[in-house]
Amino acid sequence: MTSQDPNAPDFQEPKNTLNIAGQDWHPSRTMKVFNGAPIYLGYQSSAFGFTGRSVFQRALYPLKSFLQSMVADNMVSQKAGVLVAKTAQNTSVLSGLMAAAGMIKRELLNQQKMMGY
């Protein structure tokens, strides 16, 4: 954990050696990874305290909108599938077998829509 005292010269700076259970580890035996420079202090439940918030947390909102666009694309493809299933065949008389197949297709699409896929 980095120093959380804003007046300290090493404020949120990584230490040269990693100390685990009272034992210092040489830098060649350890690796410290930071997600970017902290912008501000914020409480993080996973760290059980106030730690620097990463600049990469700003990427969550664009990621959320991207996922929402993927959901919308999925809904459009399902609607296209429903339209294809409901189109009339080119033959003049629709046989009972083709009507049953169309009904099964529509039922599968409705089940898929109800399950949320």
N, C-alpha and C positions, 0 to 999 in steps of 0.2 A: 504494500500500500504506500502511496506517496504522501508527502507531508501536506497536511490540510490547513496549516497556519498561513494565512495570506501575507503575513509580514515576514515570513521566513525566506531566506535567499534561495532555498531549494524547493519553493512552493510547487507542488505537483510535478516535480522532476524525478525521474527514476534514479535510484541509488546505483552506485557502481557494482556493489555485490548484493546478491540475494541472500537474505537471512531467513532460514527455515528452522524452527524449533531451536533457536539459539545458535545455530551453526551457519557460518558464512560460506557461501558457495562461490567458486571462481567464475568470472563472467564467461569463460570458455565452456563451462559445464552447464550453463543456464541460458535461457532465451526469454527476453521480455518483449511482449507485443502490445503496442498501444494502437488504438483505432484512430488516432489523430490527436491534434492538440485540443485540450479541454477548453470550452468556451466559458462555462460558469459552473458553480457548485450546485449540485442537486442531490436530493436524497435518493439513493438506489437501494431497494430492499435486498437485491442480490449481494450487495457489498456491505450491508448492514451499517450504512453510514452515509455521510455526505461525501461524494466523490465528484471528480470532474466529468461533466457530460461531454460526450464525443460529438464531433462535427458530423459524423456519419448518421447520427440519429435524425438528421434533417432529411435523410433519404426515405424515411418511412412513409411520408405522405405521397410522394410520387409512386412508390411501390404499391401503395394501396389503390391509387387511381388506375395503375396499370392492371392490377388484379380485377378491379371492377370492370375495366374495358374487356378483359378476357371473359368475364361472366356475361357481359352484354353480347359478345361475339357468339358465345355458346347459345344464348337465347335466340339470336337471329338464325343460327344454323338449325335449331329445333323448329322454329317457325317455318323455315324453308322445307324441312322434312315433312311437316304437317301439310303444307301446300302441295308438295309432290304427291303425298299419299291421297289427297282429296281430289286430284285432277281426274277428269273423266278419261277413259280409254279411247283409243282411236276407232275401235270397232263400233258398229251401229247398235249391236245388241250385247249387253253386258251379261255374260253367263253367271250362273250362281257361284261357280268356283272362283271367278275373278272378284266377285263381290265379297265373298268370304275372305279372300286374301287381303283385299283392301281394308276390311273390317279388322283383321288381325294386325295389320300395319298401324292403323289408327289407334288401336288399343295399346300396342307396344309404345307408341309415341306418348300417349296419355299417361301410361305408367311411368315412363321415364321422366316426364315433366313433374309428376307428383313426387317422385323420389328426389328431385332436385339436381339431377345430373345435367 
